[in-house]
Amino acid sequence: MAREKPSLQQPMFERIALIGLGLMGSSISLGVRKHKLAGHIAGHARSADTRAIVEELGLVDSVHACAAEAVKDADLVVLCAPVGVLGEITQSISGHLKNGSIVTDVGSVKASIIRDVAPHIPDGVHFIPGHPIAGTEQSGPRSGFADLFENRWCILTPQSDDPTAVEKLTAFWTALGSNVEVMDAEHHDLTLAITSHIPHLIAYNIVGTAADLETVTQSEVIKYSAGGFRDFTRIAASDPVMWRDVFLNNKDAVLEILGRFTEDLSALQRAIRWGDGKALFDLFERTREIRRQIIDAGQETPDPDFGRHKSDGD
Amino acid sequence: MAREKPSLQQPMFERIALIGLGLMGSSISLGVRKHKLAGHIAGHARSADTRAIVEELGLVDSVHACAAEAVKDADLVVLCAPVGVLGEITQSISGHLKNGSIVTDVGSVKASIIRDVAPHIPDGVHFIPGHPIAGTEQSGPRSGFADLFENRWCILTPQSDDPTAVEKLTAFWTALGSNVEVMDAEHHDLTLAITSHIPHLIAYNIVGTAADLETVTQSEVIKYSAGGFRDFTRIAASDPVMWRDVFLNNKDAVLEILGRFTEDLSALQRAIRWGDGKALFDLFERTREIRRQIIDAGQETPDPDFGRHKSDGD
């Protein structure tokens, strides 16, 4: 398919609207600027404090208290607010979306977002939910950085059957440094339940358990956290609202994987109780191999002085 | 108490023997050299391959196939082998330990080591079990580095009532950069169960669960591991023999804390099933505070470009 080569003056999108300006929204804005992907970046944040910080940092070209105003004339609308409010937001912008525009999001669950958002997408607007598998435990507009999506995967679960729109959004994420994969929403939710949601849940859980012990003081837990616990606290410092919404909106997949996890943990508990060293060794040997594959796949940057900054194994 | 000031020529110990030359033994050797704490470092490794690497790297001053030979004339003997073999090793060196010398170890459990090792310590030798809360997921003689113990805690659980010996070992760890704390072995084992052993157990467990799913392929798990899972695989890449021995030798404390963990996880599971957003939010908010305290306590080095190297939150 022959396509026009864009002139040097012409960015990928005339106008991009970012609805929500936390870690994700601010990182997209910085990435879009770095790679010159938009003529104008409009941003909306519900909180006046956030809008003030965004103005101060000059994060976007125009800041709007009203989401409907931000999306006016936008070719690409990226919903970057917590999963739980996306339906309501889409309803409020619905009548203001440009014909032929693309609406996407960055939410960590997909089926529930489609359930909440799709009914409010007008005909002629392409709804292509997305999920960049990238982030940090930081949140808010000050935490963004342009390279957040470099060498990360972005999953799209298109609800539009317009191949041009999907290609355009794919090109957008590719320009931000990501590899794009298309899959259905249900499979996304199950995959992320194991690679992201359950890891967060058990990290939150163990930090809670540690805080509530009477036999070991909280100051001891903090003092000796370098033995492994510390790494869990980093994950358990992630945004509470975002993660509450993830668990409320990916209930079935999370409960299914959690069932497997606790079943396996019971077997491990039994192996410890009965002194079954072979069962323990076999598992510990097997899990090592998966680590090697993640490093081989380039999903972990080997850190030159990792011994200092990273976890202390025992 | 007035003490002689050591001359510049006189190191803290005439001869140190390191029994086992993996991550811990090699790091101690490099640290001892860096800070000039010994006149001679003798090393023992059971495996001929390890001894060959140690010779090649010049990690110690003399390499011994026989542990009894290594400890001859040593003022300080550091047992750096896996917890499960320390009793047997101590039996083999027992008759060769110098009168007035100090025997210590670096094992991650303490009560079982005291049970296994203490009976073989002759009168006139000071047994002061120790545990530096430091390490990485790497193992073997090539993984050591001199600064491993810098700004980390080292716990001593003395079995000798000679204050001079305890002071001397405290000075040794302080010279390697550590802060030293004295506590009883049972409290150590319970504290480490929550700050280290259970975190490792659940990391091993979730990596095993992920590997065994039929609905999500292993290549998908690896591809999308940046969502949180990746960080668990690093911990689950720790040495399998060492960790098998930890769980076999700290059974009671591990099972006790694990009981708390699964109880709390059941409550969380129930909150998800019933859509109790407030319970989820309250926990996620509370765990964030503990993270802040760990950073304040200097037990995590804030990484200038952490967004790139560290975990991706969602």
Interface residues (C-beta under 8 A of the other chain):
Chain A: L23 S108 I133 A134 G135 T136 E137 Q138 F145 D147 L148 E150 R152 W153 I155 E181 H187 L190 T191 L192 I194 T195 S196 H197 I198 P199 H200 L201 I202 A203 Y204 N205 I206 V207 G208 T209 A210 A211 D212 L213 T215 V216 Q218 E220 V221 I222 K223 Y224 S225 A226 G227 G228 F229 R230 D231 F232 T233 R234 I235 A236 A237 S238 D239 P240 V241 M242 W243 R244 D245 V246 F247 L248 K251 V254 L255 I257 L258 R260 F261 T262 D264 L265 L268 Q269 I272 R273 G275 G277 L280 F281 L283 F284 E285 R286 T287 R288 I290 R291 R292 Q293 I294 A297 Q299 E300 T301 D303 F306 G307 R308 H309 K310 S311 D312 G313 D314
Chain B: L23 S108 I133 A134 G135 T136 E137 Q138 S143 F145 D147 L148 E150 R152 W153 I155 E181 H187 L190 T191 L192 I194 T195 S196 H197 I198 P199 H200 L201 I202 A203 Y204 N205 I206 V207 G208 T209 A210 A211 D212 L213 T215 V216 Q218 E220 V221 I222 K223 Y224 S225 A226 G227 G228 F229 R230 D231 F232 T233 R234 I235 A236 A237 S238 D239 P240 V241 M242 W243 R244 D245 V246 F247 L248 K251 V254 L255 I257 L258 R260 F261 T262 D264 L265 L268 Q269 I272 R273 G275 G277 L280 F281 L283 F284 E285 R286 T287 R288 I290 R291 R292 Q293 I294 A297 Q299 E300 T301 D303 F306 G307 R308 H309 K310 S311 D312 G313 D314
